[in-house]
Amino acid sequence: MNRTDVTKYLKNIQDRAVQNWMTHAAVTVGANSSTTLTIIVPSQYDFHIFTLQSKQTGVYTAEVRDAAGTYFNNKPLHSSTIFGNGNLPYRLPYPYLLRRSSAIVFNISDLSGSSNTIQITLGGVAYYSQQISDKIYGENKNIIPFIYTFDDTPISVGTTDTSAKITIAKEHEWLMTKISYKDNNSSTGLQAKFETSSGKAMQNEYLDMATTFGNAQYPYLFQNPTAFYGGNSITMKFKDTSTNTLYMAFGGIVGLKGIK
């Protein structure tokens, strides 16, 4: 292959798919207030989301959905559990394809108690070739990234066992692949136990949260992704050396009509 051939080959690749980022103008949210942020895909390409990043002046929660109303979480998620930064972005459990001229929507609620300026960035690939994106969409249309958190979130953890639960939606077949968390006290004494609805313990003793799990920049990645079916649940117990507030994000992959 000569230089001319290489140039043609590279141009062909570039014309079909390009590394891309999508963002929005920074938005300021009032103390303890809520807003909606929308990122619209340009009409020239489809966008495959791989990572979530955020720059903000305070913490917040987010619910994430596409323009068609497909949600990627069961309850609001703490920003520190699902948004990384440019150095350490949060990688979605499974990439998601947004079609051209569609949008992704973030329902934001401030937790900082102060004026909060937020800018979210999505990292991914722009597919200019409709043929490529149609193929990807056809192969993945029933599979989405989905991040569960507690049925009642956040939870207040005390010095004795505090119970929490995640119930898998009946229409989901969910493969859990990563865990991240945030607690208000940055505690070194926070501990946890997990058990599946079939009674299988996921550890032998209480886990030290600080040495087992991380935040969105350093989520714990499963060596063996664990499957849960619609109606299954995960029960948990937590305790700490003092009263604490805990947020968690359990990232995974959902098969809406069965993972093929």
N, C-alpha and C positions, 0 to 999 in steps of 0.2 A: 504494500500500500504506500503510494507516494504522498507528498505533502498535500497536493490538491485533493486527493481522495480523503485524507484525514480531515481536511477543512470541511469538505462536503458532509462527511459523516458527523462531525461535531455540530455543524449547523443544523443538520436534520434532527439531532437530539434536542438542541436548544429550541428549535421551532415547535417541538412536541411537548416538552416538559422542562420546567425551570424551577430551581429553588426559589421560594417566595415567602414573604411575610405579609400579613394583613393586620392592620391596627385601626385606631380611631383617634380623633382629637381627644386630648386629656379632658376628663370631666371631673368637676368638683361636686362632691356629695356633702350635704350638710350633716352636722353631728347627729348620729343615730337616725339618719334619714335613709330613704331608699330611692333608687332610680333604675332605669333600664338603659343598657348600652347595647347598641346594635352595630355589627360589622357586616357590610354588604359585599358580596363577591362581585367583582367587575364582570361585565358581559362577555369579555374576551376569553375567559378561561374558567374551568372548574378548579376548585381548590381542595387539596387533600390535607386535612389538618393532622399534624404529628405532635406538636408541642404547644403548651400553654405557658405564657410568661406574663408578668404583671409588674408595673412600677406604681407604687402608691405611697401616700404619706401616713397611712394608718391601716389597720386590719379591717376586713369586711367579710361578709358571706356572699356566696354567689349560687344562683341556680342557672343551669345552662340548657338551652334548647335551640333547635333549628327553627327556621321560619314556618315549617309545617307543623310545629308543636311537639316534635319528638324530644323528650327530655333525656338528659344524660346523667341524671342523679335523682335520688328519691326524696332528698331533703336538702335545704341549703347547706353548702360546704364552706368551711373556713378557708379564707384565701391562702393561708400558710400551708394548707394541705393539698392544694391542687394547682397553684401557680408558682412556677420557678422564676428565674431571671435569665439574662442572656448567657451567663456562664453555666448555669445549671437549670435548664428549662425542665418543666414537668412534662414527661412524655406520656401521651395518652396510652391507656392500656391497649388500644387498637385504633389505627388511624381512621378518620371519618371524612367521607367525600361530600363537600358542599357543591351543588351544581351552580353553574354560572347564573348570576343575577339573583341568587338566593341569599340567605343571611343566617348568621348565628346571633343569638340573643342572650345577654347576661342580665339577670335580675339581681341587682346589687343592694345590699343593706350594710350601712356603716356600723362597725362595732367599736370604733376608736373613741367615740364621744367627742370628737373634734371634726372640724372641716377636713375632708379627705379627698385628695386629688388622685385620680386613678386613670391609668392607661394600660389596657390589655393588648397583648400582641400574640398572634397565632403564627406558628412556624409550620411550613409545609411545602407542598409542591403544587405549582400551577400547571394544569394540563391544557395546553392550547388545542391539542388534537381531540376532537369530540369522540373519535373512534376509541382512543385509549381510555378516556374517562367513562365512556359507555360500558366498556368491558369491565373496568374496575367496579363500577356501580352494579352491574349485573351479577358479579361474583360475590358482592358483599352487601347487597341491599337488605338482607335480614340480620345482619350482624352490626352491632354498634358498641362503642365504648360505653360503659356504665359504671358510675361510682356510687356505691352505697355508703350511707352513714347510719347512725342509730335511728330507730323508729321515732324516738323522742330525742332531739338534739338541741343544744349540747346537754351533757349530763354533769351533774354536780357530784363529785367524788368525795367521800368522807374517809375517816380513819378505819372504818369497818367495811365489809363487802358492800359494794354498790352494784346493782345488776343493771344490765342494758341488753338490748336485743336488736337484731336486724332481721326483718322478714322479707324474703325474696318474693317479688311480685309473681302472681300466678302465671302470667304470660311470659315469664322469663326463664331461660336456662342460662345460668350465670357462672362464668369461670373466673374465680378470684385470682389475681396475679400480683397485687402490690398493696401495701398498707402505708399510710402516712398519718401523722397526728400533730396536734397542737394543744398544749395546756396553758392556762393563764399564768401559772406560777413558774413555768420552766423547771418543774420539780425533778429532783433526782431520786425521789422516793416513790414515784408512781409505779404501781404494779398491776398486772392484768392476767386473766385466764380466759380462754376461749373454748367453746364446745359446740359441735354441730347438733342439729335437731335429732340426729340418729344416735346421739350420745357419745360421739367420738371426740375425745379431748385433743386439742391441738398443741399441747405442751405437757410436760411432766410435773412442773411446779409453777408457781407464780412467776411471770416474766417481768423483768425490770424494763419498763418502757423506754427509758433513755438509752439503753444499750441494745435494744431489740429493734426498735422502729425509728424512723426519721421523719423529717418534714417533706414538703413537696420537692425540695432540691435533692434530698437524699431518701426517697421512699425505700422501704424494704421490698425487695423483689423476690418473689417466690421461686424456689428451686423446682417445686412441683405445683403448678397451678391446680387449684382445688375447685371441684364442680359442686354447684348447688342448683337444685331444681325448683320450679315454681311452687311456692308454699312452704319450702324449707326455711329454716332460720338458723341464725348463729346467736347463741347466748353468751354473755360475757360478764365477768366480775372484775371490778377495779377497787383498789384501795390506795390511800396515800398517807403521808405523815401529817397532813393538814388538809383542810377543805380546799378543793381545787375544781376548776371547770375544764372539761375535756371535750375536744372535737376530734373526730377521726374520719378518714376517707379510705374506703376499701375499694380499690380500683379493679376493674375486671372487664370481661367481654360478655355481652348478652347476645344470645340467639333468639330473636323474636318469634321465630316459627320453628325452632330447633336448629342447633348448630350442625351444619352439613360438613 
